[in-house]
Amino acid sequence: MRGLRFFLLIVLCAAFLCFASEAGAEGSWYLRVIARNDSIEAQEEKLRVRDAVTAACPADAAALPFSLHDIEKAAESIAPCRVEIRSWTPDEALPAALTLYITVGEGRGHNCWGVLYADSLRMAQAEEIPGEPERVEFVWPIWSWILHLFGL
């Protein structure tokens, strides 16, 4: 039984990797939210803004620019924000992509970013760890769910 579970996990991983590579940079969007400062309250506020914004994003990436007003209203319902669309990359090794770029208040805190669209809305997110500016934590909710499903 454990061998079958391991085999199914490998097949799921391979399918996931194929899906992720086919999504590619074309049509993908990043979401970047910069906190007003590095206080605990500001970091929690940043995450609430992120959640409100992702809930307000349309299902179709092509509709996002037309939904900017609604997205801005959702973000500002949490905190004063500046909402823009820019080209941005989280790392020089990654291609730049259109980015829903949100600056909360003064924008002097750590940021969180994730990938929107290309069939990967909320698939992966990265956050700088407070107090450790060089360390980033990646969160893969789907991967965690798969591991839990197989009892690993």
C-alpha positions in Angstrom: 0.0 0.0 0.0 2.8 2.4 0.9 4.5 1.7 -2.5 1.3 2.5 -4.4 0.9 5.7 -2.4 4.5 6.7 -3.3 3.9 5.9 -6.9 0.7 8.0 -7.0 2.6 10.9 -5.3 5.3 10.7 -8.0 2.7 10.7 -10.8 0.9 13.7 -9.2 4.2 15.6 -8.8 5.1 14.9 -12.5 1.6 16.1 -13.6 2.0 19.2 -11.4 5.4 20.0 -12.9 4.1 19.6 -16.4 1.1 21.9 -15.6 3.3 24.5 -14.0 5.8 24.5 -16.9 3.0 24.8 -19.5 1.6 27.8 -17.7 4.8 29.7 -18.5 5.3 33.4 -18.1 2.9 34.3 -20.9 -0.3 35.6 -19.4 0.9 35.2 -15.8 0.7 38.1 -13.3 2.5 38.7 -10.0 0.9 40.3 -7.0 3.2 42.3 -4.7 2.0 44.0 -1.5 4.4 46.2 0.4 3.7 46.9 4.1 3.7 50.4 5.5 6.5 49.4 7.9 7.9 46.3 9.6 5.8 46.4 12.8 3.7 43.3 13.5 0.5 45.3 13.0 1.6 46.5 9.6 2.7 43.0 8.5 -0.7 41.6 9.5 -2.4 44.5 7.7 -0.4 43.7 4.6 -1.8 40.2 4.6 -5.3 41.4 5.1 -4.9 43.7 2.1 -3.5 40.8 0.1 -6.5 38.6 1.0 -9.0 41.4 0.1 -7.2 42.0 -3.2 -7.1 38.4 -4.3 -10.8 38.0 -3.4 -11.5 41.0 -5.7 -9.5 39.8 -8.6 -11.5 38.6 -11.6 -11.3 35.0 -12.7 -10.0 36.0 -16.1 -6.6 37.7 -16.3 -7.7 39.8 -19.3 -10.3 41.5 -17.1 -7.9 42.6 -14.4 -7.1 46.0 -15.8 -10.8 46.7 -16.1 -11.3 45.7 -12.5 -8.6 47.9 -11.1 -11.2 50.3 -9.5 -12.9 47.4 -7.6 -9.5 46.0 -6.5 -8.4 49.4 -5.3 -11.7 49.8 -3.3 -11.1 46.3 -1.7 -7.5 47.2 -0.7 -8.5 50.6 0.6 -11.2 49.1 2.7 -8.4 47.6 4.8 -5.8 50.5 4.7 -4.8 53.5 2.6 -3.0 52.0 -0.5 -1.6 52.9 -3.9 -2.7 50.3 -6.5 -0.8 50.1 -9.8 0.0 47.8 -12.7 3.7 47.5 -13.4 6.2 45.2 -15.0 8.2 43.6 -12.1 10.2 40.5 -11.3 10.9 39.1 -7.8 14.3 37.8 -9.0 16.7 38.6 -11.8 16.5 34.9 -12.8 12.8 35.1 -13.4 11.2 36.9 -16.3 9.4 40.2 -15.6 5.6 40.0 -15.7 2.7 42.3 -15.3 2.3 42.9 -11.6 -0.6 44.1 -9.5 1.6 46.3 -7.3 0.1 47.5 -4.0 1.9 49.9 -1.6 0.3 50.2 1.8 0.8 53.6 3.3 4.5 54.7 3.1 5.5 51.3 1.7 8.6 51.0 4.0 8.1 47.4 5.2 8.7 44.0 3.9 6.6 42.7 1.0 4.8 39.6 0.1 4.3 38.4 -3.5 2.6 35.7 -5.3 1.6 34.5 -8.7 -1.7 35.4 -10.2 -3.3 33.7 -13.2 -1.7 31.4 -15.7 -4.0 28.9 -14.0 -2.1 29.3 -10.8 -4.0 31.9 -8.7 -2.7 31.5 -5.1 -0.7 28.4 -6.1 2.5 29.7 -4.6 3.3 32.7 -2.5 6.6 34.0 -1.0 7.0 36.2 2.0 10.0 37.8 3.5 10.4 36.6 7.1 10.3 39.6 9.5 13.6 40.1 11.2 15.4 38.1 8.6 15.5 40.2 5.4 17.6 37.7 3.4 15.3 34.8 4.1 12.1 34.1 2.1 9.5 31.4 2.8 7.6 29.8 0.0 4.1 28.5 0.7 2.7 25.9 -1.6 -0.9 25.2 -0.4 -1.6 22.6 -3.1 1.6 20.7 -2.3 0.9 20.7 1.4 -2.6 19.3 0.6 -1.2 16.5 -1.6 1.3 15.5 1.1 -1.5 15.5 3.7 -3.7 13.5 1.4 -1.1 10.7 1.2 -0.3 10.9 4.9 3.3 12.1 4.3 
